[in-house]
Amino acid sequence: MKAYWIAHVDVTDPDQYSQYTQRAPKAFAAYGARFLARGGRSEALEGRATPQRSVVIEFDSYEQALACYHSELYQEARGHREGVAKAEIIIVEGMPPL
């Protein structure tokens, strides 16, 4: 069953954040990730204010999504995001086909 990373990100240092965005795609590719939404228009209708970036990434399984997050490749990239962006990331399992 498919799974999705849902991330809300506020960037405070775009130059340093670019070090993350240059490295993270290697991890996503290694785990078969597909971007469904990445930084396009968004509007908060309920809850917290709209983050600068909202991202939705699809994986073939919940296990793949978790493995990607915990992988050395992603954790190395994540290190470049620390201190220059506030990120909220959740992984949610999709529904079976109807």
Phi and psi in degrees as GROMACS dihedral restraints (atoms count N, CA, C in turn):
[ dihedral_restraints ]
;  ai    aj    ak    al  type     phi  dphi    fc
    3     4     5     6     1   -63.0    20    10
    4     5     6     7     1   157.8    20    10
    6     7     8     9     1  -140.6    20    10
    7     8     9    10     1   159.5    20    10
    9    10    11    12     1  -135.3    20    10
   10    11    12    13     1   134.6    20    10
   12    13    14    15     1   -85.7    20    10
   13    14    15    16     1   133.2    20    10
   15    16    17    18     1  -120.9    20    10
   16    17    18    19     1   119.1    20    10
   18    19    20    21     1  -125.6    20    10
   19    20    21    22     1   138.8    20    10
   21    22    23    24     1  -120.7    20    10
   22    23    24    25     1   126.5    20    10
   24    25    26    27     1  -133.2    20    10
   25    26    27    28     1   133.5    20    10
   27    28    29    30     1  -117.0    20    10
   28    29    30    31     1   120.6    20    10
   30    31    32    33     1   -98.9    20    10
   31    32    33    34     1   130.9    20    10
   33    34    35    36     1  -105.4    20    10
   34    35    36    37     1   -19.4    20    10
   36    37    38    39     1  -138.0    20    10
   37    38    39    40     1    89.4    20    10
   39    40    41    42     1   -58.2    20    10
   40    41    42    43     1   -35.1    20    10
   42    43    44    45     1   -63.9    20    10
   43    44    45    46     1   -48.2    20    10
   45    46    47    48     1   -69.0    20    10
   46    47    48    49     1   -36.0    20    10
   48    49    50    51     1   -60.8    20    10
   49    50    51    52     1   -30.6    20    10
   51    52    53    54     1   -61.6    20    10
   52    53    54    55     1   -25.8    20    10
   54    55    56    57     1   -64.2    20    10
   55    56    57    58     1   -35.8    20    10
   57    58    59    60     1   -68.2    20    10
   58    59    60    61     1   -49.3    20    10
   60    61    62    63     1   -67.1    20    10
   61    62    63    64     1   -20.2    20    10
   63    64    65    66     1   -79.7    20    10
   64    65    66    67     1   -27.3    20    10
   66    67    68    69     1   -97.3    20    10
   67    68    69    70     1   -37.8    20    10
   69    70    71    72     1   -58.9    20    10
   70    71    72    73     1   -36.6    20    10
   72    73    74    75     1   -56.6    20    10
   73    74    75    76     1   -28.0    20    10
   75    76    77    78     1   -63.2    20    10
   76    77    78    79     1   -41.6    20    10
   78    79    80    81     1   -67.4    20    10
   79    80    81    82     1   -44.2    20    10
   81    82    83    84     1   -61.4    20    10
   82    83    84    85     1   -42.1    20    10
   84    85    86    87     1   -64.5    20    10
   85    86    87    88     1   -39.2    20    10
   87    88    89    90     1   -63.9    20    10
   88    89    90    91     1   -23.9    20    10
   90    91    92    93     1  -111.3    20    10
   91    92    93    94     1    15.7    20    10
   93    94    95    96     1    69.2    20    10
   94    95    96    97     1    26.9    20    10
   96    97    98    99     1   -71.8    20    10
   97    98    99   100     1   148.7    20    10
   99   100   101   102     1  -130.0    20    10
  100   101   102   103     1   124.9    20    10
  102   103   104   105     1   -77.2    20    10
  103   104   105   106     1   127.2    20    10
  105   106   107   108     1  -102.6    20    10
  106   107   108   109     1   -29.6    20    10
  108   109   110   111     1  -151.4    20    10
  109   110   111   112     1   138.3    20    10
  111   112   113   114     1  -153.0    20    10
  112   113   114   115     1    95.0    20    10
  114   115   116   117     1    73.5    20    10
  115   116   117   118     1    12.9    20    10
  117   118   119   120     1   -76.1    20    10
  118   119   120   121     1  -174.1    20    10
  120   121   122   123     1   -58.2    20    10
  121   122   123   124     1   141.9    20    10
  123   124   125   126     1  -153.2    20    10
  124   125   126   127     1   158.8    20    10
  126   127   128   129     1  -146.5    20    10
  127   128   129   130     1   126.4    20    10
  129   130   131   132     1   -77.5    20    10
  130   131   132   133     1   122.1    20    10
  132   133   134   135     1  -100.7    20    10
  133   134   135   136     1   -26.2    20    10
  135   136   137   138     1  -147.6    20    10
  136   137   138   139     1   154.0    20    10
  138   139   140   141     1    85.8    20    10
  139   140   141   142     1  -149.7    20    10
  141   142   143   144     1   -69.1    20    10
  142   143   144   145     1   164.5    20    10
  144   145   146   147     1   -60.9    20    10
  145   146   147   148     1   155.7    20    10
  147   148   149   150     1   -61.7    20    10
  148   149   150   151     1   126.3    20    10
  150   151   152   153     1   -71.2    20    10
  151   152   153   154     1   165.7    20    10
  153   154   155   156     1   -62.5    20    10
  154   155   156   157     1   -40.0    20    10
  156   157   158   159     1  -132.6    20    10
  157   158   159   160     1   134.8    20    10
  159   160   161   162     1  -120.4    20    10
  160   161   162   163     1   135.6    20    10
  162   163   164   165     1  -133.7    20    10
  163   164   165   166     1   136.3    20    10
  165   166   167   168     1  -126.3    20    10
  166   167   168   169     1   124.7    20    10
  168   169   170   171     1  -124.7    20    10
  169   170   171   172     1   129.2    20    10
  171   172   173   174     1   -97.1    20    10
  172   173   174   175     1   138.6    20    10
  174   175   176   177     1  -124.6    20    10
  175   176   177   178     1   158.5    20    10
  177   178   179   180     1   -70.3    20    10
  178   179   180   181     1   -22.7    20    10
  180   181   182   183     1  -153.8    20    10
  181   182   183   184     1   161.2    20    10
  183   184   185   186     1   -60.6    20    10
  184   185   186   187     1   -41.3    20    10
  186   187   188   189     1   -62.5    20    10
  187   188   189   190     1   -40.0    20    10
  189   190   191   192     1   -64.8    20    10
  190   191   192   193     1   -41.1    20    10
  192   193   194   195     1   -62.0    20    10
  193   194   195   196     1   -45.1    20    10
  195   196   197   198     1   -66.0    20    10
  196   197   198   199     1   -43.0    20    10
  198   199   200   201     1   -61.2    20    10
  199   200   201   202     1   -39.7    20    10
  201   202   203   204     1   -61.2    20    10
  202   203   204   205     1   -49.4    20    10
  204   205   206   207     1   -58.2    20    10
  205   206   207   208     1   -43.1    20    10
  207   208   209   210     1   -84.6    20    10
  208   209   210   211     1    -3.5    20    10
  210   211   212   213     1   -67.5    20    10
  211   212   213   214     1   154.5    20    10
  213   214   215   216     1   -58.8    20    10
  214   215   216   217     1   -41.3    20    10
  216   217   218   219     1   -58.5    20    10
  217   218   219   220     1   -47.4    20    10
  219   220   221   222     1   -72.1    20    10
  220   221   222   223     1   -40.7    20    10
  222   223   224   225     1   -64.4    20    10
  223   224   225   226     1   -32.8    20    10
  225   226   227   228     1   -65.9    20    10
  226   227   228   229     1   -44.4    20    10
  228   229   230   231     1   -63.6    20    10
  229   230   231   232     1   -44.0    20    10
  231   232   233   234     1   -56.8    20    10
  232   233   234   235     1   -35.5    20    10
  234   235   236   237     1   -57.5    20    10
  235   236   237   238     1   -29.8    20    10
  237   238   239   240     1   -79.7    20    10
  238   239   240   241     1   -12.8    20    10
  240   241   242   243     1   -90.3    20    10
  241   242   243   244     1   -25.9    20    10
  243   244   245   246     1   -62.0    20    10
  244   245   246   247     1   132.1    20    10
  246   247   248   249     1    84.4    20    10
  247   248   249   250     1   -10.2    20    10
  249   250   251   252     1  -122.6    20    10
  250   251   252   253     1    -0.4    20    10
  252   253   254   255     1  -158.7    20    10
  253   254   255   256     1   144.4    20    10
  255   256   257   258     1  -102.4    20    10
  256   257   258   259     1   120.7    20    10
  258   259   260   261     1  -122.0    20    10
  259   260   261   262     1   139.0    20    10
  261   262   263   264     1  -117.0    20    10
  262   263   264   265     1   119.8    20    10
  264   265   266   267     1  -127.8    20    10
  265   266   267   268     1   128.4    20    10
  267   268   269   270     1  -126.3    20    10
  268   269   270   271     1   155.4    20    10
  270   271   272   273     1  -115.8    20    10
  271   272   273   274     1   130.2    20    10
  273   274   275   276     1  -127.6    20    10
  274   275   276   277     1   136.1    20    10
  276   277   278   279     1   -80.4    20    10
  277   278   279   280     1   138.0    20    10
  279   280   281   282     1   -75.2    20    10
  280   281   282   283     1   178.7    20    10
  282   283   284   285     1   -95.5    20    10
  283   284   285   286     1   152.3    20    10
  285   286   287   288     1   -67.3    20    10
  286   287   288   289     1   153.8    20    10
  288   289   290   291     1   -57.8    20    10
  289   290   291   292     1   143.0    20    10
